[in-house]
């Protein structure tokens, strides 16, 4: 969970490119946390949530990059 804190700070502050970097790094970090929770607690629902977070974070990064490219 500590890996998400720097990603959150980068996403909330800084230039748009820094925010995009924080968003891109937060996706795999959250996915890893959920996968470790699924393995630790033996709950397959957490694994499903990890896959959904991975797909949505990738799509969200593409959408944000699209809007960022339109403003530059």
N, C-alpha and C positions, 0 to 999 in steps of 0.2 A: 504494500500500500504506500510505502514511502516513495516509491518511484513515481507515483502519480502527482505528488506535491510539486516537484519542479516543472512538470508538464502543465499543471494548472497555473502556476505562476507565469510561465511563458505564454500561455494562452490568454491570460487576462491582461497582461502588460506588454508593452513593446510595439514594435512595428508590425504591420500585417504579415510580413514574411516570418517573423519570429512567432507570431500567433499560429501560423500554419504549421511551423515546425513543432510547436507544442501539441497541436491537435494530432499531427501524424504520430508523434511519440506516445501520446496518451492511449491510442487504440491498442497497440500491442501490449502495453503495460497492463491495461485493464483486462485484456484477454488472458494474459499470463496469470494475473491474480485470480481470475475466475476459474481457470483450469487447475491451478494449485488448490483452490478451495474445493473443487469437485473431486480431486484426487484425495485430499485430506479427509473430507467428510463423507466420501462415498456417495455423493448425490449427483446423479447424471443430469438433473435439471440445470445445475450450474454449468455443466459442459455445453449444454444447448445454448444457454445464455452467453457463454464465451464465444461461440460461433456466430451468434447474432451480433454481438458487439464488434467482432472482427469485420463482418460484412458491412455493418452500418458505419463504422469508423472510416473504412476505406471509401465508401460512397460519400460520406460527409466531407472528407478531405478533398475529394474531386470537386464537389460542389463549391467549397470554399475557394479552391484554387481557380475555379472558373470565374467566380465573382471577383477575385483578386486580379485576375488577368484582364478583366473588363474595365477595371478602374485605372490601371496603369497606362 
